[in-house]
Amino acid sequence: MLTSVLFDLDGTLLDTAGDFMEIIQAMRADRGLAAVDPDRVRPTVSNGSVGMICAAFDMRPDQPGFDELREDFLARYDQHLAVFTRPFPGISPLLDWLDEQQLPWGVVTNKLSRFSIPLMEAMELAGRCRSLVCPDQVTHSKPHPEPLLKACSDMGVEPRHSVFVGDHLRDIQAGRSAGMATVAALYGYLPVGDDPATWEATHSINTATDLRPWLEQRIQEK
């Protein structure tokens, strides 16, 4: 039985890597550094600013200068968070279909509210999203189940009748801990060397378009 669908944000619902790469390349250029290979940074997007700075500047978080780089990165992102970002292919028709089916959907992310809310607004998704849960709204972030349970509470649905879709192991862990079915989005920002087959997700999809047939099956199980 299916009553709601929850999505991770970066790497699942929205392809945000373009904006991050634009910022990183500008930061490197300002420091007299050559452009970095996007393929080096893209797999780290799901690990947030820390992961991207580590990859882009070959640094550890405990090294001198790291905090300054991260602050610069976040300040630039404040002004540059919806220039190249787009829904992943297949997401827009999928959300249209969910709305037509009157199936509420929401977003659970480890991205702070200061970025997530204006990003969702810029993508014209904020008014359609029934719940947006960010780490600064809860005590524990993913992989803890608390954010997912809050989203279900916001939407008035039971976790056991919900599905969580994400592109990182922490998403699948959070969904499983919350008692939800889980879907691994293999088109997202998969960390190098990570094997999604070991995540123990309920289902996996290669494109967002692949999700609808699987959801239709679950609806028919009512």
SVG drawing of the C-alpha trace seen along z (x, -y; Angstrom):
<svg xmlns="http://www.w3.org/2000/svg" viewBox="-7 -36 55 42">
<polyline fill="none" stroke="black" stroke-width="0.4" points="0.0,0.0 1.3,-3.4 0.2,-6.7 3.2,-9.0 6.6,-9.4 9.6,-11.2 12.7,-12.3 16.2,-13.2 17.0,-16.7 20.5,-16.9 21.2,-14.0 17.7,-12.6 15.1,-15.3 17.4,-18.0 20.7,-18.0 22.5,-20.7 26.0,-19.8 26.2,-22.5 25.9,-25.4 28.4,-23.8 30.9,-23.3 30.6,-26.9 31.3,-28.1 34.3,-25.8 35.9,-26.7 35.5,-30.4 37.1,-29.9 40.0,-28.0 40.5,-30.7 40.4,-33.4 43.3,-31.6 45.3,-31.1 44.5,-27.5 43.6,-25.5 40.1,-24.2 39.4,-20.9 37.9,-17.9 34.1,-17.9 34.2,-14.1 36.4,-14.4 33.8,-16.6 30.4,-15.3 30.5,-12.0 31.0,-14.0 28.0,-16.4 25.9,-14.2 28.5,-14.8 27.8,-18.5 30.2,-21.4 32.8,-19.5 33.0,-16.7 33.2,-19.0 35.8,-21.2 37.9,-18.2 37.7,-16.9 38.1,-20.2 41.1,-21.5 42.6,-18.1 42.3,-19.1 41.2,-17.6 38.7,-19.5 41.3,-19.8 43.9,-21.5 44.6,-25.3 42.5,-27.3 39.7,-24.8 37.2,-26.7 37.9,-29.9 37.3,-27.9 34.0,-26.4 32.7,-29.8 33.6,-31.3 31.8,-28.4 28.6,-28.8 28.5,-32.6 28.8,-32.2 26.1,-29.4 23.7,-31.8 23.8,-34.0 24.2,-31.2 21.9,-28.3 19.5,-28.0 21.3,-29.1 22.2,-25.7 20.1,-23.5 17.3,-21.5 15.1,-18.6 16.7,-15.3 15.2,-14.0 11.9,-12.3 11.3,-14.1 8.9,-16.8 6.4,-14.3 6.8,-12.0 5.7,-14.8 2.9,-15.8 1.7,-12.2 1.9,-12.1 -0.2,-15.2 -2.7,-13.8 -2.9,-10.7 -3.3,-12.9 -0.3,-11.1 1.5,-13.6 5.2,-13.9 7.9,-15.6 11.6,-16.2 14.0,-15.1 17.5,-16.6 20.7,-17.2 20.9,-20.6 20.2,-23.5 16.9,-25.4 18.8,-28.6 19.6,-26.9 16.8,-24.3 13.8,-26.6 14.9,-29.2 16.1,-26.5 12.7,-24.8 11.0,-28.1 13.2,-28.9 12.3,-25.6 8.6,-26.3 8.3,-23.2 7.8,-24.7 4.0,-25.1 3.6,-21.5 5.8,-19.8 3.8,-18.7 6.8,-18.6 10.4,-19.8 12.5,-18.6 16.1,-20.0 18.7,-19.1 18.2,-22.4 14.6,-21.4 15.4,-18.2 17.7,-16.9 19.2,-14.2 19.9,-14.2 20.0,-11.3 20.9,-8.4 18.8,-8.8 15.1,-8.2 13.9,-11.3 13.7,-13.6 11.7,-11.0 9.3,-10.4 8.8,-14.2 7.9,-14.4 5.4,-11.6 3.9,-13.4 3.7,-16.6 1.8,-14.9 -0.4,-12.8 0.7,-9.5 2.2,-6.3 5.8,-5.5 5.1,-1.9 2.9,-3.2 5.6,-5.6 8.6,-5.2 11.9,-7.1 14.0,-7.7 17.7,-8.6 21.1,-8.4 23.2,-7.7 23.6,-4.9 22.4,-7.2 19.1,-7.7 18.5,-4.0 19.6,-3.5 17.2,-6.3 14.3,-4.9 14.8,-1.4 15.1,-2.6 11.9,-4.5 10.1,-1.4 9.7,-2.6 10.2,-1.0 13.4,-2.4 14.5,-3.1 18.2,-3.7 18.5,-6.4 21.4,-5.1 21.4,-8.2 22.5,-10.4 25.8,-11.4 27.1,-7.9 30.3,-8.1 33.3,-6.5 33.8,-2.9 30.4,-2.6 28.3,0.4 24.5,-0.3 23.9,3.4 25.1,3.6 22.7,0.9 19.8,3.3 17.3,1.0 13.8,2.3 14.3,1.3 16.8,-0.5 16.2,-2.8 18.6,-3.9 16.5,-6.9 13.7,-8.8 11.3,-7.6 11.8,-4.1 10.1,-5.0 6.6,-5.4 5.9,-1.8 7.2,-0.5 5.0,-3.0 2.0,-2.0 2.5,1.6 2.4,0.6 -0.7,-1.5 -2.4,1.6 -1.5,3.6 -4.1,1.6"/>
</svg>
